[in-house]
Amino acid sequence: MRNMRLLFRFITVGGLVLLLLIPLAMIRGTIQERQMFRNQAVQRIAQTTAGAQNLVGPLRVVPWSETREVDTVDAFNRPQKKTETTTGYALQAPRSLVIDGNLVPDTRRLGMHEVRVYEWRARLQAQFDAALPQDNGARRYGVPYLILAIQDVRGLVGTPELKVDGRPLRFAPGTLDASGRFGGVHARLPEMAIARDVQIDLALTGTESLAIAPVADSNRISLQSAWPHPLFGGRFPPRTREISSDGFKAHWDISSLASDAQGQLKAGAGLIGDKALDSLQVNLVDPVNVYSKAERASEYGILFIVLTFVGFAMFELIKRLPIHPLQYLLVGLALAIFFLLLFSLSEHIPFWQAYLVSAAACIGLQAMYLSHVLRSWRRGLGFATMLTLLYAVLYGLLISENNALLMGSLLLFGILAAIMWVTRKVDWYELGSSLR
């Protein structure tokens, strides 16, 4: 029966570990809630300025009407013929599209949250085929016009400058026949004009990301910015990129052979609705996302508690130092509070500073308390040193995301090996009998 005391002690410590999962889960819930508030800040700023932008075009639109006779019946159920007229439009993508633009970054604040915004100053040069659709029987084609599709037209700064075959024209709101698929602007062409060469100079503001659909047969797109932390997304990575502390430069060279954007246009895809166009994308990301780092750190909370409790158990069993379960609980809560301190401080100061302050505060508290629990300043400082090493390893895991699994695996293996080495000659039955 006396030997069962050792098993009972381990069961008690295990129960305390499970109990401490509650405050850890509450801390993670708080982090996720704050992340949600940050996302709401992005949405509110996008509502008051302009959201993430997606650009398609320019495209040439050729409206058509078709008249045909159909067989029907009148009110007396007598057969008759009726003339019906249907309308539609044909979309024509450019043969070549060259886009060169500069993203000028800026920051908007909402409370304590910072949101990246930008102004894109760009020049678009498109060349279309000279051929237009020809009338075919009952189908007759009208005068073509140009559209420039924009995800959030509120982002237009001033009026874009448009030149068609060397002649200046003006844009007007809306995309006319294509309004069910695209928001944006349009420009009507003079009679007999075919819009072979099109040049557009525009300034467009947006929030956090810019996407461009490579709709032409040949697409050459160049972007540059003073923002040093771009994230390239979408379906097409840059062909070349240069990223430095002064900003970035990226270049895409995309053929219609590598993109399905033209096929998607024919299938009815656009900026409105569920059907989306393939695009390239640039995101102006924050290099230090305190929410993701704090959440990742909290995932290691249970590991900290387990390792500390194992160290306590070793002292209690080998050094014959009775430690009350309440003392285990207080030490576990002090370990859990570190993650809350880290998260709350990182919203106001750089993450590494928040980590340093939180770790120093918790290690100092633990050293003071454990020196009395373990009845020796040397033992308390020894435990504090062990915690310092654990916090240092955790920081290494956070800043080395690609190697986190490997580093964590090596850490666990090393700790298990150390415990097995220290306890290799321990007589557990004798220790169980000596427990009070």
Secondary structure, DSSP 8 states (H G I E B T S, - for coil): -TTHHHHHHHHHHHHHHHHHHHHHHHHHHHHHHHHHHHHHHHHHHHHHS--SEEEEEEEEEEEEEEEEEEEEE-TTS-EEEEEEEEEEEEEE--SEEEEEEEEEEEEEEETTEEEEEEEEEEEEEEE--S-----BTTEEE---EEEEEES-GGGB-S--EEEETTEEE--EES-GGGGGT--EEEEE--TT----EEEEEEEEEEESEEEE---SSEEEEEEEES-S-EEEEES---SEEEEETTEEEEEEEEETTT--HHHHHHTT--SSSS-----EEEEE--S--HHHHHHHHHHTHHHHHHHHHHHHHHHHHHS-----HHHHHHHHHHHHHHHHHHHHHHTTS-HHHHHHHHHHHHHHHHHHHHHHHTT-HHHHHHHHHHHHHHHHHHHHHHH-GGGHHHHHHHHHHHHHHHHHHHTTT--HHHHHHH--
